[in-house]
């Protein structure tokens, strides 16, 4: 993992996440994947990357959205998830 990725996770992501009991490791894995991808991702891509069902992936993505870390843009057939780290 690059220094920039680690810095983003440490400085911007970690303060907004809940404790380990609330899936912190899964959320970090999703954020790392999104940083690596450098573009939007889909629920299916996250599910495949993190070995989750599509329903679990959507739940984790929605949790990250509530934390203000990502945002979604829905089209007719697909939901695009974008990083929103400030």
C-alpha positions, 0 to 999 in steps of 0.5 A: 500500500502506498504512503498516500493511501495509508495517509488517507486511511489514517487521517480521513477514514479512521476518525469516521469509522466505528469500532472493530465490532461494527465491521471496521476491517471490511470498511477499510478493505472497501476504501482501499479497493476504491482508492486503488481503482481511482474511479467509481465502483459498483456494488457488484465489484465491491461484493466480488473484491471483498467476498461478500454477498451483493446485499452485504456489500450494499449494506457496508457501502450505505454505512460508509455513505452515512459516515460521509466517506462515499457517495452514490450516483444511481443510473437506470441499471447501476449504482456508482459509488464514489469516494468523497474524502475531504 
